[in-house]
Amino acid sequence: MPISATRSGSPTGLTTLVISGGRPGVGASTIALQLATAFAREAQRTVLIDADPFAASLAGRCEHSATLGIADVLAGRKTIHEVLQLGPAGMQILAGAANQQTRDSVNGRAIGRLLKQMRSLAPHADWLLVDAGNQPSEMAAQLWAAADRLLVVTSPDAVAVMDTYALIKTLLSRQAVRRLPALVVNQAADEATAADVHRRIDQSCRRFLGLAIEFAGWLPVDPKIKIAVMAAAALTPAVVALAHRLHQLQHSPAARPLAA
């Protein structure tokens, strides 16, 4: 079933989906790339932004140059429209820059400039997917605050579960968000395993933060998926199902903190 072409519930018609990894290695960047591809293949105007200054990799996976990209937008040298590159299935990609110079240049003014440029995409896109990395940085906090939807990716690994809760706790303490994050459990052996991971993280969030975490879905361990160049070409039914689920969640009532 195709993803509906109906515009999102956002007042601008643009849905900003920010994706964070609970820790390195859980596959958040790959999921961001594959979700963007799934949306683009259903004729959704899609922009994918690599906003991870610690491990930017999306441009390389799509065989694009990172010579121009997010660093130029942060610095005000270019507008976002000037540095977007054509990616898989017709999506547009803003390349990231994982270097110390970029990290040093990320301040409040630069982040504000990026957010303003992101908003300028509203007339031109249906979905804006942002890979925010896995660090609780100030840029990640600001991106969470600007998101229409938040997706946190984790895995069944015990350390990943703990780090994912810590990331949620830290970032939610810094900024108010429009929607509480939803959880995707990647690299799970089966649905029961994924559900147990969600249960543990959700229980911690309910007990210590007073909020509930949605379960957006799970993705199985799949040796056929290579985290390499053009990983987006290998869409699985699970990724397509997750894209449909996210589209449905966008039109659902906003999740709110639990009552005291």
Salt bridges, closest charged atoms under 4 A:
ASP72 OD1 - ARG77 NE 3.07
ASP126 OD1 - ARG7 NH1 3.17
ASP126 OD1 - ARG45 NH2 3.00
ASP148 OD1 - ARG178 NH1 2.82
ASP163 OD2 - ARG23 NE 2.97
ASP196 OD1 - ARG199 NH2 2.52
ASP196 OD2 - ARG200 NE 3.32
ASP202 OD2 - ARG206 NE 2.72
GLU214 OE1 - ARG149 NH2 2.93
